[in-house]
């Protein structure tokens, strides 16, 4: 989405016309809102290094999600893996395939007229890289020593044999990744996002002159006077993975501030003006980056100057609390992607079972939904999925529902079934209650065969107002009637036990 502002000057230089599309939240981390608020020169001069630093700091989260971007792709994530032998291996996690791959090799060693090499490989990507590199090395070596095509093919075949023999499957590898939050360029990127958001919302540039100065003065450390990590209690949404912006003009506390949360993990406070005397306002933006949609966010935050001072000055207590919150939010983020082997194997069956549960729940409601209403409700219901289905996105759920043949038909069938049972139960209750309470007949003396016959006669005349339900009646009736004797026997026992508490004079 590009927000086209009326013709205006670039808010950074305040000289050139704004003619360059700027991402409010950087494209590198999946930002979607764009606005024409900068000139090409400033857009190129300020921000590239900031965005690189921010993207590098948040690479773990970008890689794990592999969200779409307007340009570029998510890089591989370098990390360490402890293999089954307890040895540390440098690996890369590919964003697209989600696979871990490693190729660790020593230098190829010449020994007389032979070539010696040692290597360790993990994952398909590691094998592919090794094959490509080794083939090129052997080809060059063969040319140098006059190998025939047959000799080269033989040597390459030996490599394949070595791979087949040495290939290992490492169960439950321990993955170690290093991440770091903060730093001058990361906070400069956050400050630029905050000012972008402020300008894009149409507020007056005069109140953010200090923020603009800090963004442009790239060698200055004043950024640490206006930015730091901040984790307010129960403010940002936690039931997913979000990019969230909260902008507030607070004349009472004379503060113009912005709170930013990326991936629901990295959270920061930016002071755009510490002596604000403009209008009071709040602006919000929340993007569900996992499900690729903007979501509603309505919370407000009251923060006094004393708290702001504590956050910016980064006292020991605040630092300790921040570290604890980062660990907590990291665990919540990663927990979404941790599925044990057993639950992963039954994922499809779990989805099928969950779908059937929701269909049954809707069928038991009094309302009769049309197909459009049914599809909308079931998509919403299934979006609140259990942990073993947390890796599914809303679009995956929607695709499953749209491509599931007969799901709405199954709902209508169950709706018809429950409606028939309700009619039978109602008729049964009317007969039994009338005989026991009106006719004063002891339950043991009721003519249960006659009751059954009356119910069967009524069942045969069942017809609903909605023709879609009537089409299922013949098939369902045969099943219900075949089970009626056992159902009536159960009802009979229950009524007799219950009627023992009734004493007639």
URNORTA-V554074 format. One record per pair of residues at least 4 apart in sequence whose ideal C-beta (glycine too) atoms are under 7 Angstrom apart, sorted by the first residue. I is the first residue (numbers start at 1). J is the second residue. D is the distance in Angstrom with one decimal. If there is no record, write none. Layout:
# URNORTA-V554074
[[I;J;D] [I;J;D]]
This chain:
# URNORTA-V554074
[[1;32;6.1] [1;33;5.8] [1;34;6.6] [2;21;6.2] [2;34;4.4] [2;35;6.9] [3;33;6.7] [3;34;6.8] [3;35;4.1] [3;200;5.7] [4;36;5.9] [5;18;6.7] [5;35;6.1] [5;36;5.6] [5;37;6.1] [7;17;6.8] [8;18;5.2] [9;14;5.4] [9;15;6.6] [9;16;6.8] [9;17;6.4] [9;18;6.3] [10;14;6.8] [10;16;4.9] [10;18;4.9] [10;38;5.0] [10;39;3.8] [10;42;5.2] [11;37;5.7] [11;199;4.8] [11;205;5.4] [11;212;7.0] [12;38;6.1] [12;42;4.2] [12;46;6.1] [12;212;6.1] [12;215;6.8] [12;216;6.4] [13;39;6.4] [13;42;5.3] [16;39;3.6] [16;41;6.4] [17;39;6.4] [18;36;5.3] [18;37;5.3] [18;38;5.8] [18;39;6.0] [19;36;6.7] [19;39;5.9] [19;40;6.2] [20;36;6.8] [20;38;5.1] [20;39;5.9] [20;40;4.5] [20;43;4.2] [21;34;5.1] [21;36;5.9] [22;34;6.5] [22;35;5.9] [22;37;5.5] [22;38;4.8] [22;43;5.8] [22;196;6.1] [23;27;4.6] [23;31;4.4] [23;34;5.5] [24;31;6.2] [24;33;4.2] [24;34;6.9] [24;35;6.3] [24;193;6.3] [24;196;4.6] [24;197;5.5] [24;200;5.7] [25;29;6.7] [25;31;3.0] [25;33;6.7] [25;193;5.7] [25;243;5.5] [26;31;5.2] [26;51;4.5] [26;54;6.1] [26;55;7.0] [26;189;6.5] [27;31;5.6] [27;69;5.4] [27;70;5.1] [27;71;6.5] [28;51;5.1] [28;54;6.8] [28;55;3.7] [29;54;6.7] [29;55;6.1] [29;58;5.6] [29;62;5.8] [29;262;6.2] [30;67;4.0] [30;69;5.9] [30;289;5.3] [31;243;7.0] [32;287;6.1] [33;285;6.9] [35;200;4.3] [37;196;6.6] [37;199;5.0] [37;200;6.1] [38;42;4.9] [38;43;4.3] [39;43;6.8] [40;44;6.2] [41;45;5.9] [42;46;5.5] [43;47;6.6] [44;48;6.8] [46;215;5.9] [46;216;6.4] [47;51;5.8] [47;192;5.8] [48;52;6.5] [49;53;6.4] [49;185;5.9] [50;54;6.3] [50;185;5.1] [50;188;4.7] [50;189;3.7] [50;192;6.1] [51;55;5.9] [51;189;5.9] [52;56;6.2] [53;57;6.3] [53;183;6.6] [53;185;3.5] [53;186;5.2] [53;189;6.5] [54;58;6.2] [54;186;5.2] [54;189;4.1] [55;59;6.4] [55;62;6.9] [57;180;6.1] [57;181;6.2] [57;186;5.2] [58;62;5.8] [58;262;6.0] [58;263;6.4] [58;266;6.3] [59;63;5.7] [59;75;6.6] [59;77;5.8] [60;64;6.3] [60;77;6.1] [60;177;5.6] [60;179;5.3] [61;65;6.4] [61;263;4.0] [61;265;6.4] [61;333;6.8] [62;67;6.8] [62;74;5.1] [63;74;5.4] [63;77;4.0] [63;93;6.0] [63;95;4.5] [64;337;6.1] [65;241;6.7] [65;289;6.3] [65;290;6.3] [66;74;5.3] [66;95;4.1] [66;96;6.3] [67;289;5.4] [68;292;7.0] [74;95;3.8] [76;92;4.1] [76;93;6.5] [76;94;5.4] [76;95;6.8] [77;92;6.5] [77;93;4.3] [77;177;6.8] [78;92;5.7] [79;91;5.9] [79;93;6.1] [79;175;5.6] [79;176;6.2] [79;177;4.2] [80;88;5.4] [80;90;6.2] [80;176;4.3] [81;89;4.8] [81;91;4.7] [81;100;6.5] [81;173;4.8] [81;174;6.9] [81;175;5.5] [82;86;6.4] [82;88;5.9] [82;173;6.5] [82;174;4.1] [83;87;5.4] [83;89;5.6] [83;170;5.0] [83;173;6.4] [84;170;5.2] [84;171;6.7] [89;102;5.3] [89;104;6.5] [89;120;6.6] [89;122;6.2] [90;102;6.2] [90;104;6.2] [91;100;4.9] [91;101;6.4] [91;102;4.0] [91;122;6.0] [92;101;5.5] [92;102;6.9] [93;100;5.4] [94;98;6.8] [94;99;5.4] [94;101;6.4] [94;125;6.1] [99;123;5.2] [99;124;6.4] [99;125;6.1] [100;122;6.4] [100;123;5.3] [101;122;6.3] [101;123;3.6] [101;124;6.9] [101;125;3.2] [101;126;4.3] [102;121;6.7] [102;122;4.0] [102;123;6.5] [102;126;4.9] [103;119;6.8] [103;121;5.7] [103;126;4.5] [103;129;4.7] [103;130;5.2] [104;119;6.7] [104;120;4.8] [105;117;6.8] [105;118;7.0] [105;119;4.1] [106;117;7.0] [106;118;4.7] [108;115;5.9] [108;117;4.8] [108;137;5.8] [109;116;4.3] [109;117;7.0] [110;115;6.6] [111;116;5.2] [113;145;6.4] [115;141;5.4] [119;130;6.2] [121;126;4.3] [121;127;5.5] [121;130;5.4] [122;126;5.1] [124;128;6.3] [125;129;6.4] [126;130;6.3] [127;131;6.3] [127;163;6.5] [128;132;6.4] [129;133;6.2] [130;134;5.6] [131;135;6.0] [132;136;6.6] [133;137;6.3] [134;138;6.1] [134;159;5.6] [135;139;6.1] [135;156;6.3] [136;140;6.4] [137;141;6.2] [138;142;6.0] [138;152;6.4] [138;155;5.3] [138;156;6.3] [139;143;6.6] [139;152;6.6] [140;144;6.5] [141;145;6.3] [142;147;3.3] [142;151;6.7] [142;152;4.6] [147;151;4.1] [147;152;5.1] [149;153;6.2] [150;154;6.3] [151;155;6.5] [152;156;6.4] [153;157;6.3] [154;158;6.8] [156;160;6.9] [157;161;6.5] [158;162;6.5] [159;163;6.5] [160;164;6.4] [161;165;6.4] [162;166;5.8] [163;167;6.0] [181;229;6.4] [181;266;5.3] [181;326;6.6] [182;186;5.7] [182;187;6.5] [182;229;6.2] [183;187;6.9] [184;188;6.2] [184;221;6.7] [184;223;5.6] [185;189;6.5] [186;190;6.7] [187;191;6.2] [187;223;4.9] [187;227;4.0] [187;268;6.7] [188;192;6.4] [188;215;6.3] [188;223;5.5] [189;193;6.6] [190;194;6.4] [190;227;6.2] [190;260;5.3] [190;268;5.0] [190;270;5.8] [191;195;6.4] [191;211;5.9] [191;214;6.4] [191;215;6.0] [191;223;6.5] [191;226;6.9] [191;227;5.9] [191;270;5.2] [192;196;6.1] [192;215;5.4] [193;197;6.3] [193;260;6.3] [194;198;6.4] [194;258;3.6] [194;260;6.7] [194;270;4.4] [194;272;6.0] [195;199;6.2] [195;208;5.5] [195;211;5.2] [195;212;6.6] [195;215;6.8] [195;272;6.7] [196;200;5.9] [197;201;6.4] [197;245;5.3] [197;247;5.6] [197;258;6.6] [197;283;6.9] [197;285;7.0] [198;203;5.3] [198;208;6.0] [198;247;6.0] [198;272;6.4] [199;205;6.9] [201;283;5.1] [204;278;6.8] [207;256;5.7] [207;273;5.1] [207;276;6.2] [207;278;5.3] [208;212;5.8] [208;272;4.9] [208;273;6.4] [209;213;6.4] [210;214;6.6] [210;273;6.6] [211;215;6.5] [211;272;4.7] [212;216;6.3] [213;217;5.8] [214;220;6.5] [214;222;5.0] [214;223;5.5] [214;226;6.6] [222;226;7.0] [223;227;5.4] [225;312;6.6] [226;270;6.3] [226;271;4.3] [227;268;6.1] [227;269;7.0] [227;270;5.2] [228;268;6.7] [228;269;6.0] [228;311;5.3] [228;312;5.4] [228;314;5.7] [229;267;6.4] [229;268;5.6] [229;322;4.9] [230;259;6.8] [230;267;6.0] [230;268;6.2] [230;269;3.8] [230;311;4.9] [231;267;5.3] [231;322;6.2] [231;325;3.8] [232;301;6.0] [235;299;5.8] [235;301;5.6] [236;244;5.3] [236;261;4.4] [236;264;6.5] [236;267;6.5] [237;242;5.5] [237;244;6.8] [237;286;6.5] [237;297;6.5] [238;264;6.4] [238;332;6.6] [240;288;5.5] [240;290;5.9] [241;263;5.7] [241;264;5.4] [241;289;5.4] [241;290;4.4] [241;333;6.8] [242;261;6.7] [242;264;5.2] [242;286;5.5] [242;287;6.3] [242;288;5.7] [242;289;6.5] [243;262;5.7] [243;287;4.7] [243;289;5.6] [244;261;4.3] [244;286;4.7] [244;297;6.3] [245;258;6.7] [245;260;5.9] [245;284;6.9] [245;285;4.4] [246;258;6.8] [246;259;4.4] [246;284;5.6] [246;301;6.5] [247;258;4.8] [247;282;7.0] [247;283;4.2] [248;257;5.6] [248;282;5.2] [248;301;7.0] [249;256;5.2] [249;276;6.2] [249;278;5.6] [249;279;6.0] [249;280;5.6] [249;281;4.6] [250;255;4.8] [250;276;6.9] [250;280;6.4] [251;276;6.4] [251;277;6.0] [251;278;6.7] [251;280;5.4] [253;304;6.0] [253;305;5.4] [254;275;5.5] [254;276;5.2] [254;277;6.5] [255;271;6.8] [255;274;6.6] [255;276;5.6] [255;305;6.9] [255;308;6.6] [256;272;4.4] [256;273;3.8] [256;276;4.1] [257;269;6.5] [257;270;6.5] [257;271;5.4] [257;272;6.4] [258;270;4.6] [258;272;6.2] [259;269;5.7] [259;301;6.8] [260;267;6.8] [260;268;5.1] [260;270;6.8] [261;267;4.6] [262;266;4.6] [263;289;6.9] [263;333;6.5] [264;329;6.4] [264;333;6.5] [265;329;4.5] [265;330;6.0] [265;333;5.3] [269;311;5.5] [271;308;6.8] [271;312;6.9] [282;300;6.1] [284;297;4.9] [286;294;6.8] [286;295;5.2] [286;297;3.6] [287;294;5.4] [288;293;5.2] [288;295;4.9] [290;393;6.1] [291;393;5.3] [291;394;4.2] [303;307;5.2] [303;308;6.1] [305;309;6.1] [306;310;6.6] [307;311;6.4] [308;312;6.2] [309;313;5.9] [310;315;5.7] [310;318;5.4] [311;318;6.0] [314;318;5.9] [314;319;5.7] [315;319;6.9] [316;320;6.2] [317;321;6.3] [318;322;6.1] [319;323;6.5] [320;324;6.6] [321;325;6.2] [322;326;6.3] [323;327;6.6] [324;328;6.3] [325;329;6.1] [326;330;6.1] [327;331;6.4] [328;332;6.6] [329;333;6.3] [330;334;6.2] [331;335;5.9] [334;338;6.3] [336;390;5.0] [337;391;6.8] [339;343;5.5] [339;344;4.7] [339;388;6.1] [339;391;6.7] [340;344;6.8] [341;345;6.5] [342;346;6.9] [343;347;6.9] [343;388;3.9] [346;350;5.4] [347;351;6.6] [347;388;5.9] [347;389;6.5] [348;352;6.5] [349;353;6.2] [350;354;6.1] [350;388;5.3] [350;389;6.1] [351;355;6.3] [351;389;6.0] [351;400;6.8] [352;356;6.5] [353;357;6.4] [354;358;6.5] [354;382;6.6] [354;385;6.8] [355;359;6.3] [355;382;6.9] [356;360;6.3] [357;361;6.4] [358;362;6.4] [358;378;5.5] [358;381;4.7] [358;382;6.4] [359;363;6.2] [359;407;7.0] [359;410;5.8] [359;411;5.0] [359;414;6.2] [360;364;6.4] [360;414;6.0] [362;369;6.7] [362;374;6.7] [362;377;6.4] [362;378;7.0] [362;411;6.0] [363;411;5.7] [363;414;3.7] [363;415;4.4] [363;418;5.6] [364;418;5.8] [368;415;6.6] [368;466;6.1] [369;373;4.0] [369;374;4.3] [369;377;6.6] [370;374;6.8] [371;375;6.2] [371;408;4.9] [372;376;6.5] [373;377;6.2] [374;378;6.1] [374;408;5.5] [374;411;5.8] [375;379;6.3] [375;401;6.2] [376;380;6.6] [377;381;6.2] [378;382;6.1] [378;401;6.0] [379;383;6.5] [379;397;6.1] [379;398;5.6] [379;401;5.8] [382;397;4.8] [383;394;5.5] [383;397;6.2] [385;389;4.0] [385;390;6.7] [385;392;6.4] [392;396;4.3] [392;397;5.8] [394;398;6.2] [395;399;6.2] [396;400;6.4] [397;401;6.4] [398;402;6.1] [399;403;5.9] [400;404;6.1] [401;407;6.4] [406;410;5.7] [407;411;6.8] [408;412;6.6] [409;413;6.3] [410;414;6.4] [411;415;6.1] [412;416;6.3] [412;468;5.5] [412;469;6.3] [412;472;6.5] [413;417;6.4] [413;472;5.0] [414;418;6.3] [415;419;6.3] [415;469;6.4] [416;420;6.4] [416;469;4.5] [416;472;4.2] [416;473;6.4] [416;476;5.9] [417;421;6.5] [417;476;5.2] [418;422;6.3] [419;423;6.6] [419;464;6.6] [419;469;6.8] [420;424;6.4] [420;462;6.1] [420;476;6.0] [420;480;6.0] [421;425;6.1] [422;426;6.2] [423;427;6.3] [423;462;6.0] [424;428;6.1] [424;455;5.9] [424;459;6.3] [425;429;6.2] [426;430;6.5] [427;431;6.6] [427;455;5.6] [427;458;5.3] [428;432;6.2] [428;455;6.0] [428;491;6.6] [429;433;5.6] [430;434;6.1] [431;435;6.5] [431;451;5.4] [431;454;6.2] [432;436;6.1] [432;495;6.0] [433;437;5.6] [434;438;4.8] [434;439;6.4] [435;439;4.8] [435;441;4.5] [435;446;5.7] [436;441;6.2] [436;443;6.0] [436;499;6.2] [440;504;5.7] [441;445;5.6] [441;446;5.9] [442;499;6.7] [443;495;4.9] [443;496;4.7] [443;499;3.7] [444;496;5.9] [446;451;6.7] [447;451;6.6] [448;452;6.4] [448;488;6.5] [448;492;5.7] [449;453;6.5] [450;454;6.4] [451;455;6.5] [452;456;6.3] [452;484;6.7] [452;488;5.6] [453;457;6.5] [454;458;6.6] [455;459;6.1] [456;460;6.7] [456;481;6.8] [459;477;6.4] [462;473;6.2] [463;470;6.0] [464;469;4.3] [464;470;5.6] [472;476;5.4] [473;477;5.8] [476;480;6.0] [477;481;5.9] [478;482;6.4] [479;483;6.7] [480;484;6.5] [483;487;5.8] [484;488;5.9] [485;489;6.4] [486;490;6.6] [487;491;6.4] [488;492;6.1] [489;493;6.7] [490;494;6.5] [491;495;6.1] [492;496;6.3] [493;497;6.4] [494;498;6.2] [495;499;5.9]]
